């Protein structure tokens, strides 16, 4: 987390992204890639931690894994729709299938991509999200 003193020094248009993934290497790797692109990035290891985080901090985008213990990405997306209905969400999975894709998109996910995440694909999606949502 960035202290409030640092927040004052950040550009007003800098976007904050929350990465949710139970796999530490995937979470850290994706967070670093996004930070290199100029985003403020925080990460948590499951949906419960993400919901707690979101009660304290606004974000512009959530990038979440689908297959996680305790609360999978689909259930997390359902909870987001209840508590944070305007969230921009990218679902990420190594085990994607048509059913989970359809369910995620019907629940309002902006995009659904496969692991390993290709930075060019992610950059293209980020441009679309921030252009279309303007936040």
VMD Tcl script that builds the backbone (N, CA, C; Angstrom):
set m [mol new atoms 405]
animate dup $m
set s [atomselect $m all]
$s set {name element resname resid chain x y z} {
  {N N UNK 1 A 0.835 -1.176 0.000}
  {CA C UNK 1 A 0.000 0.000 0.000}
  {C C UNK 1 A 0.884 1.245 0.000}
  {N N UNK 2 A 0.428 2.267 -0.625}
  {CA C UNK 2 A 1.165 3.507 -0.705}
  {C C UNK 2 A 0.625 4.445 0.360}
  {N N UNK 3 A 1.514 5.072 1.101}
  {CA C UNK 3 A 1.073 5.981 2.150}
  {C C UNK 3 A 0.387 7.186 1.532}
  {N N UNK 4 A -0.411 7.866 2.355}
  {CA C UNK 4 A -1.152 9.018 1.848}
  {C C UNK 4 A -0.208 10.139 1.402}
  {N N UNK 5 A 0.946 10.254 2.036}
  {CA C UNK 5 A 1.910 11.272 1.613}
  {C C UNK 5 A 2.376 11.022 0.181}
  {N N UNK 6 A 2.627 9.773 -0.156}
  {CA C UNK 6 A 3.041 9.441 -1.525}
  {C C UNK 6 A 1.912 9.665 -2.507}
  {N N UNK 7 A 0.668 9.392 -2.092}
  {CA C UNK 7 A -0.469 9.553 -2.991}
  {C C UNK 7 A -0.547 10.967 -3.539}
  {N N UNK 8 A -0.158 11.947 -2.729}
  {CA C UNK 8 A -0.209 13.331 -3.168}
  {C C UNK 8 A 0.752 13.607 -4.311}
  {N N UNK 9 A 1.796 12.802 -4.426}
  {CA C UNK 9 A 2.802 13.006 -5.460}
  {C C UNK 9 A 2.484 12.263 -6.757}
  {N N UNK 10 A 1.462 11.401 -6.728}
  {CA C UNK 10 A 1.140 10.590 -7.902}
  {C C UNK 10 A 0.300 11.378 -8.895}
  {N N UNK 11 A 0.491 11.119 -10.176}
  {CA C UNK 11 A -0.358 11.778 -11.169}
  {C C UNK 11 A -1.822 11.422 -10.924}
  {N N UNK 12 A -2.689 12.389 -11.133}
  {CA C UNK 12 A -4.115 12.171 -10.874}
  {C C UNK 12 A -4.716 11.066 -11.735}
  {N N UNK 13 A -4.151 10.864 -12.900}
  {CA C UNK 13 A -4.735 9.869 -13.802}
  {C C UNK 13 A -4.091 8.487 -13.669}
  {N N UNK 14 A -3.214 8.301 -12.699}
  {CA C UNK 14 A -2.586 6.993 -12.542}
  {C C UNK 14 A -3.629 5.989 -12.061}
  {N N UNK 15 A -3.678 4.859 -12.709}
  {CA C UNK 15 A -4.691 3.846 -12.430}
  {C C UNK 15 A -4.211 2.843 -11.390}
  {N N UNK 16 A -5.133 2.424 -10.524}
  {CA C UNK 16 A -4.820 1.442 -9.489}
  {C C UNK 16 A -5.464 0.104 -9.876}
  {N N UNK 17 A -4.646 -0.940 -9.836}
  {CA C UNK 17 A -5.102 -2.287 -10.196}
  {C C UNK 17 A -4.885 -3.214 -9.015}
  {N N UNK 18 A -5.867 -4.064 -8.768}
  {CA C UNK 18 A -5.754 -5.096 -7.746}
  {C C UNK 18 A -5.637 -6.447 -8.441}
  {N N UNK 19 A -4.560 -7.182 -8.128}
  {CA C UNK 19 A -4.346 -8.527 -8.668}
  {C C UNK 19 A -4.745 -9.531 -7.581}
  {N N UNK 20 A -5.601 -10.491 -7.962}
  {CA C UNK 20 A -6.073 -11.513 -7.026}
  {C C UNK 20 A -5.699 -12.879 -7.592}
  {N N UNK 21 A -4.779 -13.563 -6.917}
  {CA C UNK 21 A -4.340 -14.879 -7.387}
  {C C UNK 21 A -3.717 -15.622 -6.215}
  {N N UNK 22 A -4.119 -16.872 -6.037}
  {CA C UNK 22 A -3.578 -17.669 -4.932}
  {C C UNK 22 A -2.162 -18.163 -5.219}
  {N N UNK 23 A -1.759 -18.185 -6.480}
  {CA C UNK 23 A -0.405 -18.615 -6.833}
  {C C UNK 23 A 0.538 -17.421 -6.689}
  {N N UNK 24 A 1.412 -17.506 -5.707}
  {CA C UNK 24 A 2.279 -16.375 -5.382}
  {C C UNK 24 A 3.119 -15.909 -6.568}
  {N N UNK 25 A 3.738 -16.839 -7.290}
  {CA C UNK 25 A 4.588 -16.456 -8.426}
  {C C UNK 25 A 3.795 -15.737 -9.507}
  {N N UNK 26 A 2.597 -16.231 -9.788}
  {CA C UNK 26 A 1.750 -15.592 -10.801}
  {C C UNK 26 A 1.332 -14.201 -10.332}
  {N N UNK 27 A 0.963 -14.091 -9.069}
  {CA C UNK 27 A 0.520 -12.815 -8.492}
  {C C UNK 27 A 1.651 -11.781 -8.528}
  {N N UNK 28 A 2.829 -12.177 -8.087}
  {CA C UNK 28 A 3.972 -11.261 -8.064}
  {C C UNK 28 A 4.401 -10.893 -9.482}
  {N N UNK 29 A 4.460 -11.885 -10.352}
  {CA C UNK 29 A 4.879 -11.631 -11.736}
  {C C UNK 29 A 3.960 -10.663 -12.450}
  {N N UNK 30 A 2.658 -10.892 -12.349}
  {CA C UNK 30 A 1.698 -10.006 -13.009}
  {C C UNK 30 A 1.739 -8.614 -12.382}
  {N N UNK 31 A 1.873 -8.557 -11.077}
  {CA C UNK 31 A 1.948 -7.257 -10.395}
  {C C UNK 31 A 3.149 -6.458 -10.887}
  {N N UNK 32 A 4.285 -7.117 -11.031}
  {CA C UNK 32 A 5.494 -6.433 -11.506}
  {C C UNK 32 A 5.340 -5.936 -12.942}
  {N N UNK 33 A 4.743 -6.780 -13.790}
  {CA C UNK 33 A 4.526 -6.365 -15.179}
  {C C UNK 33 A 3.642 -5.129 -15.247}
  {N N UNK 34 A 2.569 -5.117 -14.469}
  {CA C UNK 34 A 1.652 -3.982 -14.481}
  {C C UNK 34 A 2.309 -2.731 -13.893}
  {N N UNK 35 A 3.105 -2.909 -12.851}
  {CA C UNK 35 A 3.813 -1.771 -12.248}
  {C C UNK 35 A 4.799 -1.160 -13.247}
  {N N UNK 36 A 5.475 -2.011 -14.036}
  {CA C UNK 36 A 6.405 -1.509 -15.053}
  {C C UNK 36 A 5.690 -0.680 -16.112}
  {N N UNK 37 A 4.404 -0.955 -16.298}
  {CA C UNK 37 A 3.603 -0.203 -17.269}
  {C C UNK 37 A 3.080 1.107 -16.672}
  {N N UNK 38 A 3.408 1.365 -15.409}
  {CA C UNK 38 A 3.030 2.633 -14.800}
  {C C UNK 38 A 1.792 2.609 -13.934}
  {N N UNK 39 A 1.264 1.428 -13.664}
  {CA C UNK 39 A 0.074 1.319 -12.820}
  {C C UNK 39 A 0.470 1.186 -11.355}
  {N N UNK 40 A -0.397 1.648 -10.472}
  {CA C UNK 40 A -0.263 1.363 -9.052}
  {C C UNK 40 A -0.867 -0.015 -8.857}
  {N N UNK 41 A -0.136 -0.935 -8.281}
  {CA C UNK 41 A -0.611 -2.319 -8.197}
  {C C UNK 41 A -0.522 -2.817 -6.759}
  {N N UNK 42 A -1.614 -3.385 -6.296}
  {CA C UNK 42 A -1.635 -4.107 -5.032}
  {C C UNK 42 A -2.106 -5.512 -5.358}
  {N N UNK 43 A -1.783 -6.447 -4.481}
  {CA C UNK 43 A -2.200 -7.815 -4.752}
  {C C UNK 43 A -2.593 -8.518 -3.465}
  {N N UNK 44 A -3.496 -9.470 -3.621}
  {CA C UNK 44 A -3.965 -10.303 -2.517}
  {C C UNK 44 A -4.085 -11.730 -3.027}
  {N N UNK 45 A -4.200 -12.676 -2.087}
  {CA C UNK 45 A -4.143 -14.085 -2.489}
  {C C UNK 45 A -5.489 -14.778 -2.612}
  {N N UNK 46 A -6.597 -14.088 -2.287}
  {CA C UNK 46 A -7.902 -14.747 -2.465}
  {C C UNK 46 A -9.030 -13.716 -2.501}
  {N N UNK 47 A -10.208 -14.208 -2.820}
  {CA C UNK 47 A -11.369 -13.336 -2.960}
  {C C UNK 47 A -11.773 -12.640 -1.682}
  {N N UNK 48 A -11.647 -13.308 -0.550}
  {CA C UNK 48 A -11.998 -12.686 0.726}
  {C C UNK 48 A -11.081 -11.505 1.027}
  {N N UNK 49 A -9.781 -11.695 0.808}
  {CA C UNK 49 A -8.838 -10.603 1.017}
  {C C UNK 49 A -9.143 -9.449 0.059}
  {N N UNK 50 A -9.512 -9.781 -1.159}
  {CA C UNK 50 A -9.828 -8.751 -2.149}
  {C C UNK 50 A -11.045 -7.938 -1.719}
  {N N UNK 51 A -12.084 -8.592 -1.236}
  {CA C UNK 51 A -13.279 -7.870 -0.798}
  {C C UNK 51 A -12.954 -6.955 0.373}
  {N N UNK 52 A -12.144 -7.434 1.306}
  {CA C UNK 52 A -11.725 -6.586 2.430}
  {C C UNK 52 A -10.915 -5.388 1.947}
  {N N UNK 53 A -10.007 -5.634 1.014}
  {CA C UNK 53 A -9.192 -4.560 0.443}
  {C C UNK 53 A -10.089 -3.511 -0.217}
  {N N UNK 54 A -11.059 -3.959 -0.996}
  {CA C UNK 54 A -11.925 -3.051 -1.748}
  {C C UNK 54 A -12.823 -2.208 -0.847}
  {N N UNK 55 A -13.053 -2.659 0.376}
  {CA C UNK 55 A -13.824 -1.859 1.334}
  {C C UNK 55 A -13.008 -0.658 1.825}
  {N N UNK 56 A -11.692 -0.718 1.641}
  {CA C UNK 56 A -10.811 0.340 2.124}
  {C C UNK 56 A -10.176 1.169 1.015}
  {N N UNK 57 A -10.135 0.619 -0.197}
  {CA C UNK 57 A -9.408 1.279 -1.279}
  {C C UNK 57 A -10.146 1.112 -2.602}
  {N N UNK 58 A -10.358 2.213 -3.293}
  {CA C UNK 58 A -10.941 2.146 -4.633}
  {C C UNK 58 A -9.881 1.692 -5.620}
  {N N UNK 59 A -10.303 0.945 -6.620}
  {CA C UNK 59 A -9.410 0.537 -7.696}
  {C C UNK 59 A -10.095 0.800 -9.032}
  {N N UNK 60 A -9.291 0.883 -10.073}
  {CA C UNK 60 A -9.825 1.071 -11.414}
  {C C UNK 60 A -10.062 -0.252 -12.121}
  {N N UNK 61 A -9.362 -1.295 -11.658}
  {CA C UNK 61 A -9.440 -2.597 -12.322}
  {C C UNK 61 A -9.048 -3.696 -11.352}
  {N N UNK 62 A -9.710 -4.842 -11.506}
  {CA C UNK 62 A -9.362 -6.047 -10.758}
  {C C UNK 62 A -8.999 -7.121 -11.772}
  {N N UNK 63 A -7.834 -7.729 -11.584}
  {CA C UNK 63 A -7.420 -8.860 -12.408}
  {C C UNK 63 A -7.408 -10.062 -11.478}
  {N N UNK 64 A -8.294 -11.023 -11.730}
  {CA C UNK 64 A -8.430 -12.147 -10.809}
  {C C UNK 64 A -8.329 -13.490 -11.500}
  {N N UNK 65 A -7.694 -14.409 -10.804}
  {CA C UNK 65 A -7.636 -15.797 -11.235}
  {C C UNK 65 A -9.023 -16.404 -11.042}
  {N N UNK 66 A -9.328 -17.443 -11.776}
  {CA C UNK 66 A -10.609 -18.128 -11.599}
  {C C UNK 66 A -10.472 -19.262 -10.590}
  {N N UNK 67 A -9.430 -20.073 -10.735}
  {CA C UNK 67 A -9.273 -21.240 -9.866}
  {C C UNK 67 A -8.479 -20.875 -8.610}
  {N N UNK 68 A -9.222 -20.642 -7.533}
  {CA C UNK 68 A -8.614 -20.336 -6.237}
  {C C UNK 68 A -9.382 -21.111 -5.173}
  {N N UNK 69 A -8.691 -21.494 -4.102}
  {CA C UNK 69 A -9.394 -22.179 -3.020}
  {C C UNK 69 A -10.291 -21.208 -2.246}
  {N N UNK 70 A -11.171 -21.737 -1.462}
  {CA C UNK 70 A -12.094 -20.992 -0.604}
  {C C UNK 70 A -13.149 -20.244 -1.413}
  {N N UNK 71 A -12.762 -19.252 -2.191}
  {CA C UNK 71 A -13.697 -18.512 -3.035}
  {C C UNK 71 A -13.090 -18.425 -4.424}
  {N N UNK 72 A -13.655 -19.164 -5.368}
  {CA C UNK 72 A -13.099 -19.112 -6.728}
  {C C UNK 72 A -13.452 -17.791 -7.400}
  {N N UNK 73 A -12.870 -17.555 -8.552}
  {CA C UNK 73 A -13.055 -16.295 -9.249}
  {C C UNK 73 A -14.490 -16.000 -9.638}
  {N N UNK 74 A -15.249 -17.025 -9.978}
  {CA C UNK 74 A -16.658 -16.832 -10.344}
  {C C UNK 74 A -17.450 -16.372 -9.118}
  {N N UNK 75 A -17.237 -17.027 -7.974}
  {CA C UNK 75 A -17.934 -16.605 -6.749}
  {C C UNK 75 A -17.488 -15.218 -6.303}
  {N N UNK 76 A -16.214 -14.926 -6.493}
  {CA C UNK 76 A -15.706 -13.591 -6.185}
  {C C UNK 76 A -16.405 -12.552 -7.067}
  {N N UNK 77 A -16.555 -12.860 -8.338}
  {CA C UNK 77 A -17.238 -11.954 -9.264}
  {C C UNK 77 A -18.691 -11.741 -8.840}
  {N N UNK 78 A -19.353 -12.793 -8.378}
  {CA C UNK 78 A -20.731 -12.661 -7.878}
  {C C UNK 78 A -20.786 -11.724 -6.674}
  {N N UNK 79 A -19.831 -11.859 -5.761}
  {CA C UNK 79 A -19.774 -10.986 -4.581}
  {C C UNK 79 A -19.464 -9.543 -4.982}
  {N N UNK 80 A -18.583 -9.387 -5.964}
  {CA C UNK 80 A -18.285 -8.036 -6.469}
  {C C UNK 80 A -19.553 -7.378 -6.997}
  {N N UNK 81 A -20.355 -8.132 -7.717}
  {CA C UNK 81 A -21.580 -7.588 -8.284}
  {C C UNK 81 A -22.533 -7.100 -7.204}
  {N N UNK 82 A -22.513 -7.731 -6.040}
  {CA C UNK 82 A -23.366 -7.305 -4.927}
  {C C UNK 82 A -22.825 -6.043 -4.261}
  {N N UNK 83 A -21.534 -6.036 -3.967}
  {CA C UNK 83 A -20.951 -4.957 -3.167}
  {C C UNK 83 A -20.294 -3.845 -3.988}
  {N N UNK 84 A -19.759 -4.197 -5.138}
  {CA C UNK 84 A -19.034 -3.240 -5.986}
  {C C UNK 84 A -19.451 -3.458 -7.441}
  {N N UNK 85 A -20.700 -3.163 -7.764}
  {CA C UNK 85 A -21.258 -3.556 -9.073}
  {C C UNK 85 A -20.625 -2.907 -10.296}
  {N N UNK 86 A -19.912 -1.810 -10.134}
  {CA C UNK 86 A -19.334 -1.139 -11.301}
  {C C UNK 86 A -17.869 -1.486 -11.505}
  {N N UNK 87 A -17.407 -2.561 -10.891}
  {CA C UNK 87 A -15.997 -2.952 -10.990}
  {C C UNK 87 A -15.644 -3.432 -12.390}
  {N N UNK 88 A -14.462 -3.031 -12.845}
  {CA C UNK 88 A -13.901 -3.568 -14.082}
  {C C UNK 88 A -13.089 -4.796 -13.704}
  {N N UNK 89 A -13.388 -5.921 -14.347}
  {CA C UNK 89 A -12.745 -7.174 -13.967}
  {C C UNK 89 A -12.237 -7.909 -15.197}
  {N N UNK 90 A -10.979 -8.357 -15.110}
  {CA C UNK 90 A -10.409 -9.269 -16.098}
  {C C UNK 90 A -10.221 -10.593 -15.385}
  {N N UNK 91 A -10.807 -11.642 -15.927}
  {CA C UNK 91 A -10.652 -12.988 -15.382}
  {C C UNK 91 A -9.469 -13.648 -16.079}
  {N N UNK 92 A -8.629 -14.326 -15.290}
  {CA C UNK 92 A -7.444 -14.986 -15.822}
  {C C UNK 92 A -7.466 -16.440 -15.368}
  {N N UNK 93 A -7.156 -17.356 -16.282}
  {CA C UNK 93 A -7.154 -18.763 -15.885}
  {C C UNK 93 A -6.177 -19.584 -16.707}
  {N N UNK 94 A -5.678 -20.618 -16.074}
  {CA C UNK 94 A -4.851 -21.593 -16.773}
  {C C UNK 94 A -5.711 -22.776 -17.205}
  {N N UNK 95 A -6.929 -22.827 -16.704}
  {CA C UNK 95 A -7.811 -23.978 -16.939}
  {C C UNK 95 A -9.145 -23.537 -17.506}
  {N N UNK 96 A -9.105 -22.636 -18.459}
  {CA C UNK 96 A -10.338 -22.071 -18.992}
  {C C UNK 96 A -11.162 -23.059 -19.790}
  {N N UNK 97 A -12.437 -22.853 -19.703}
  {CA C UNK 97 A -13.372 -23.643 -20.473}
  {C C UNK 97 A -14.498 -22.751 -20.940}
  {N N UNK 98 A -15.287 -23.250 -21.864}
  {CA C UNK 98 A -16.382 -22.468 -22.426}
  {C C UNK 98 A -17.399 -22.096 -21.350}
  {N N UNK 99 A -17.705 -23.027 -20.462}
  {CA C UNK 99 A -18.707 -22.752 -19.429}
  {C C UNK 99 A -18.277 -21.625 -18.506}
  {N N UNK 100 A -17.029 -21.666 -18.028}
  {CA C UNK 100 A -16.579 -20.606 -17.116}
  {C C UNK 100 A -16.458 -19.274 -17.856}
  {N N UNK 101 A -16.080 -19.332 -19.134}
  {CA C UNK 101 A -16.015 -18.113 -19.936}
  {C C UNK 101 A -17.395 -17.465 -20.028}
  {N N UNK 102 A -18.386 -18.248 -20.400}
  {CA C UNK 102 A -19.748 -17.724 -20.560}
  {C C UNK 102 A -20.271 -17.181 -19.235}
  {N N UNK 103 A -20.051 -17.926 -18.152}
  {CA C UNK 103 A -20.531 -17.479 -16.848}
  {C C UNK 103 A -19.857 -16.171 -16.436}
  {N N UNK 104 A -18.541 -16.095 -16.607}
  {CA C UNK 104 A -17.809 -14.873 -16.244}
  {C C UNK 104 A -18.300 -13.672 -17.045}
  {N N UNK 105 A -18.490 -13.852 -18.330}
  {CA C UNK 105 A -18.936 -12.744 -19.173}
  {C C UNK 105 A -20.372 -12.346 -18.828}
  {N N UNK 106 A -21.224 -13.324 -18.545}
  {CA C UNK 106 A -22.599 -13.022 -18.144}
  {C C UNK 106 A -22.660 -12.295 -16.803}
  {N N UNK 107 A -21.660 -12.520 -15.957}
  {CA C UNK 107 A -21.599 -11.844 -14.654}
  {C C UNK 107 A -20.931 -10.474 -14.750}
  {N N UNK 108 A -20.542 -10.090 -15.943}
  {CA C UNK 108 A -20.030 -8.738 -16.139}
  {C C UNK 108 A -18.526 -8.589 -16.241}
  {N N UNK 109 A -17.800 -9.690 -16.352}
  {CA C UNK 109 A -16.347 -9.563 -16.549}
  {C C UNK 109 A -16.107 -8.809 -17.856}
  {N N UNK 110 A -15.125 -7.947 -17.852}
  {CA C UNK 110 A -14.798 -7.190 -19.062}
  {C C UNK 110 A -14.112 -8.085 -20.082}
  {N N UNK 111 A -13.246 -8.968 -19.579}
  {CA C UNK 111 A -12.490 -9.856 -20.467}
  {C C UNK 111 A -12.085 -11.104 -19.713}
  {N N UNK 112 A -11.733 -12.117 -20.456}
  {CA C UNK 112 A -11.363 -13.427 -19.921}
  {C C UNK 112 A -10.148 -13.875 -20.721}
  {N N UNK 113 A -9.000 -14.031 -20.051}
  {CA C UNK 113 A -7.782 -14.403 -20.776}
  {C C UNK 113 A -7.114 -15.604 -20.128}
  {N N UNK 114 A -6.309 -16.270 -20.912}
  {CA C UNK 114 A -5.623 -17.465 -20.445}
  {C C UNK 114 A -4.224 -17.154 -19.927}
  {N N UNK 115 A -3.798 -17.977 -18.957}
  {CA C UNK 115 A -2.419 -17.943 -18.465}
  {C C UNK 115 A -1.583 -18.811 -19.382}
  {N N UNK 116 A -0.334 -18.541 -19.557}
  {CA C UNK 116 A 0.341 -17.369 -19.026}
  {C C UNK 116 A -0.132 -16.108 -19.748}
  {N N UNK 117 A -0.241 -15.039 -18.984}
  {CA C UNK 117 A -0.724 -13.774 -19.527}
  {C C UNK 117 A 0.308 -13.206 -20.485}
  {N N UNK 118 A -0.154 -12.856 -21.669}
  {CA C UNK 118 A 0.711 -12.220 -22.670}
  {C C UNK 118 A 0.567 -10.708 -22.501}
  {N N UNK 119 A 1.663 -10.031 -22.249}
  {CA C UNK 119 A 1.614 -8.603 -21.951}
  {C C UNK 119 A 0.996 -7.800 -23.083}
  {N N UNK 120 A 1.258 -8.153 -24.334}
  {CA C UNK 120 A 0.652 -7.418 -25.456}
  {C C UNK 120 A -0.870 -7.524 -25.423}
  {N N UNK 121 A -1.379 -8.719 -25.143}
  {CA C UNK 121 A -2.826 -8.924 -25.047}
  {C C UNK 121 A -3.398 -8.112 -23.887}
  {N N UNK 122 A -2.714 -8.152 -22.752}
  {CA C UNK 122 A -3.176 -7.423 -21.582}
  {C C UNK 122 A -3.162 -5.917 -21.826}
  {N N UNK 123 A -2.114 -5.408 -22.454}
  {CA C UNK 123 A -2.036 -3.970 -22.759}
  {C C UNK 123 A -3.205 -3.538 -23.635}
  {N N UNK 124 A -3.528 -4.346 -24.619}
  {CA C UNK 124 A -4.643 -4.037 -25.509}
  {C C UNK 124 A -5.957 -3.967 -24.730}
  {N N UNK 125 A -6.152 -4.898 -23.815}
  {CA C UNK 125 A -7.366 -4.921 -22.996}
  {C C UNK 125 A -7.400 -3.710 -22.064}
  {N N UNK 126 A -6.264 -3.380 -21.466}
  {CA C UNK 126 A -6.197 -2.232 -20.557}
  {C C UNK 126 A -6.550 -0.940 -21.285}
  {N N UNK 127 A -6.057 -0.781 -22.494}
  {CA C UNK 127 A -6.389 0.410 -23.283}
  {C C UNK 127 A -7.888 0.492 -23.523}
  {N N UNK 128 A -8.495 -0.647 -23.861}
  {CA C UNK 128 A -9.940 -0.677 -24.096}
  {C C UNK 128 A -10.715 -0.330 -22.831}
  {N N UNK 129 A -10.327 -0.931 -21.728}
  {CA C UNK 129 A -11.042 -0.696 -20.464}
  {C C UNK 129 A -10.973 0.779 -20.084}
  {N N UNK 130 A -9.787 1.341 -20.093}
  {CA C UNK 130 A -9.645 2.708 -19.624}
  {C C UNK 130 A -10.156 3.735 -20.621}
  {N N UNK 131 A -10.211 3.376 -21.897}
  {CA C UNK 131 A -10.797 4.258 -22.897}
  {C C UNK 131 A -12.316 4.248 -22.772}
  {N N UNK 132 A -12.891 3.032 -22.638}
  {CA C UNK 132 A -14.345 2.896 -22.586}
  {C C UNK 132 A -14.949 3.369 -21.270}
  {N N UNK 133 A -14.264 3.083 -20.159}
  {CA C UNK 133 A -14.836 3.425 -18.863}
  {C C UNK 133 A -14.437 4.803 -18.393}
  {N N UNK 134 A -13.340 5.330 -18.965}
  {CA C UNK 134 A -12.864 6.665 -18.635}
  {C C UNK 134 A -12.603 6.856 -17.144}
  {N N UNK 135 A -12.150 5.751 -16.480}
  {CA C UNK 135 A -11.727 5.860 -15.066}
  {C C UNK 135 A -10.778 4.793 -14.671}
}
mol reanalyze $m
mol bondsrecalc $m
mol representation Tube
mol addrep $m
